[in-house]
Amino acid sequence: VHDVVAQLAGLEGLDEPAKVIGKSVRDVVPAGPVKDALSGVWLGHALHPLLTDLPIGSYTSAVLLDWLGGRDGEPAADRLIGLGILFTLPTAATGMTEWADSEAGDPAVRRVGLIHAALNVGATLLFGASLASRRRGARGSGKLLALAGAGVLGASGHLGGHLSYAEGVGVDQTAFEEPPEDWTPALRDAELPEGESRFAEVGGVGVLVARHQGAVYALSNRCSHRGGPLDEGELHDGCVTCPLHKSTFRLEDGSVVRGPSAYPQPRWETRVRDGVIELKGA
């Protein structure tokens, strides 16, 4: 199965249409409150994986009722398919915004994500055709169409899992950092002017060190959203904005001021000792 996914990730012919779609999504849903809501900033967790349970659960339950529920289960199966189609709309919206942020810098994510979306469209069309058949009284055809839709949905789900677990889409990019537990020299205090930031590597982890209103702050440099370099971002009003997707974090505690990152930025303890800025994990 991994070989099959690797082959899909190598389909360069998908790049041009995927780039057009990705740019269109970013243009339609720019940085702001709507994008934050779709990204799960309010939830503190990527929203798309949570919503996928709704259409998958509805469709799976409908197929089970089709084949195990008898006549008594038929009305419920029909309603569940209708609900699954409705649930697909917000689920697709959250997935597309997450993918559009990730595809620009990662060809594998771009290609596999486009196939994942196409399979989801195919599954939705099959379930829609199933519902239409049921309403015409062709329940046998409707059951077979729903079963086919479930098969396509399963293939799509595998690719969705690959995007999350193998490609890291929608996960906290700082999850595996291991900051040192002891105070560690980072840079000389004189090298950090007021209102500016510097990059330092401490214990093998990249750190953004900034001075704001006389105080020294430090955050992990790798943006929790898609790994952008915060030291190349903009400092303003006690915050730093990632140069890739404009996630904004407060220097004082790493909290999210503006998404699309749904995860706070890890904060480091700071102190100045003998003219040297020292850091350790908070």
N, C-alpha and C positions, 0 to 999 in steps of 0.2 A: 504493500500500500504506500509506503514511503517513496518507493521508486516512481509510482504513478504520480504522486503529488509533485515530486521533483521534476518530472517531465512537464506537468502543467505549468510549473513555475518557470520553465524555460521557453514558453511559447511567446517569443518576441513579437509575433504578429498582433498580439493583444494590446501592445503598449499604446499605440496611437489612439484607438477608441477609448481605452481606459483613461488616458491623460485628458482627453476631451471631457469625459464624464466627470472625472475628479475635479477638474477646474470649474465645471459648471456647478457642481455641488458646493464648492467653496465660495463661488460667487453668489449663489442663492442663499447660502447660510453662512454669512461672514461672522467674524468674532463678535460676540455680543450676548445678550440675555437668552435669545432663542437657541444659539449654539450651546451655551452653558447648560440649558435645560436638557437638550438632546444628548449632551455628553455625560450627564449625570453629576455635574458639579454639586448640585443641591443634595445629592444622595451620598456623596463621598465615595462613589464607586461607579465604574463604567455602567451606563444604563442598558446598553444593547444586550449583554448576556442575560440580564434579568428578564427583559421583555421576550426573549426568544422562547421562554417556557410557555408563554400564553398560546401562540399559534401551534407550537409543537405538541403541547398538552391537549389542545382542543382537537387537532387532527388525529392524533394517536388514539384518543378516547373514542372518536367517531368511528375509526376503522375497527377498533375492538368491539364496539357495539354492533357494527355491521355484521360481524362474523360470529359473535358470541351472544348478542343481546336478544336475538329473536325479533318477532314483530313488535313486542313492547318497547324495544330499544330504538326502533326506526325513527320516531319523531325527535328523540334526543340526539341521535347521530346527525340528523339533518341540521338541527340547530347548532350543534357543535361545529360543523363545517362552516356554517355562516359566521359564527363567532371567530373561527380561525382566520377567515378571510379578513374580517374587520381588524383583528389583532395584528395582521401582517403589515398594515399600513404604518403604525408608529414604530413597529420593530424594524422595518426596512429603513425608515427615516433615521433612526439612531445608528443603524449599521452603516448607512451610506456616509454620514458625517464622520464617523470614526475612520472608515476606510479612506475617505478623501484626504484626511490629515496624514495618513500613513503612506499612501501610495506614491506621493511625490518623490520620496527619497528611497524607495525600496521596490525594485522591479518585481521581486517575488511576491510581495504583498499586493502589488498592483494587479498582477495576472491572476493569482489564486483568488483574490477578492472579487475580481470581475466574474470569474467562473462561479464562485459561491453565490453571487447575486443572481446570475443567470439561472442557476439551478433553482433558486428560491422563486424566481418568476415562473419557471416551468412548473414547479410544484403547486403554486397558487393557481395557475391556469388549469391544471388537472383537477384540483379540488373544486374550482369554479365550475368546470364542465360536469363534475360529479353532481354538484348541487343542482345544476340545470337539468341533468338527466333524471334525478329523483323527482323534480317537480313536474316533469313530463310523464311520470309514472314508470320510467325505465330504471327501476331500482337495481336490477342486476348489473347493468352498465355503470350505474352510479357507484356501486360497490367496487367494481373493478378499476374504475378511474381513480377512486380514492386510494385504493391499494397501490396503484402506480404512483400516485402523488406522494404517498408515504415513503416509497422506495427512493424517489428523487430527493425528498426532504432528508432522508438519512444520509445520502451522498453529500448533500449540501452541508449537513451538520458536521460531517467529518472534516470538510474543508474549513468550516467555521472554527472547529476545535484546533485545527492546524494553525490558523491565523492567530489564535489567542495563545496557545501553549508552545508552539514552535517558533512563531514569528514575533510574539510579544505585543500584539495589537490589543490595546485596551487594558494592559497591565501596568503596574507601577514600575517604571524603569529603574528605580533606585532600590528595589526590593532586596537585592543580593549584595549591596554594599556593606562592608564591615569596617566602620570607623574605629580608630584606635581608642582604647579605654583610658589611656594615659595621655597627659599633656604632651603634645608633639610640636616642635617648632615648624612654622609655616613660612613666614617671611619677616623681614625687618619692619618695625613699626613705621620707620621713616619712608618706606616704600609705598605707603598707602595714604595718599592725600585725602582730605575731606571731600565727600561727594563722589569718590571714585571706587573702583573695584579692581581686584587682581585675582588671577588664577593661581592656586597652589595645589600641589599634590601631597597629600598627607596620608601616610599608611597605605599607599597605593590607590587612594580614592581622590578624585578631582573635587576641589572645593572652591566656591566663590567666596572671597573675603571682601567685604565692603565697609566703608566708614560713612556713617550718616549721623549728622548732628553730634559729632565727637565720639560716638560709640562705634565699636567694631562688631560686625555681625558676620556670620558664616553660614552658608547653605551648601548642600551638595550641588555640584556644578551641573550634573547630568539631570536635565529636566525630567520630572516624573512622568510626563505625558508621552513624549516620543524621543527622549534622550538628547534634546537640543542643548548646546553649550550656553549656559546662562552668562558666562563671563563675556560673551559676545553680544549680550542683550543690553537693554537700556535701563539705567537706574533712574527712578523718579519717585518723589514723595514717600521715601522709605520702602520702596518696592523694587523688584527687578522683573522685567518682562522678557520672556524667552524669544529669541529671534526667529524661531521656526513657525510657531503657531500662535504666538502672542499670549500664552498663559502667563499670568502675573501673580507673583508670590510676595508676601510681606517679609521683609528682611528680618524683622524681630523674631518671628516664630515660624516662618515658612508656610503660613496659611494661604489658601487660594483666594486671591482677590478677584481674579477673572480667569475663566477657563480658556480652552477646553480641558485642561487637566482636571481630573476629578480627585487627584491625590495631592496632599500637601507635600512641600519640599522638606526633606530632612534637615533639621537645624543642628548646628554644631556649637558647643561651648567655646567661648573665646576668653583669652586674657592676654595682657601685655606684661612681659617680664624681662627686665634688663634690656629693654629696647627691641624685644622680639615678640611677635604675635604668635601665641601658641594656641593650638586647637585640640579638642578631643570630642568624641561622640557625645551627644546630649542624652 
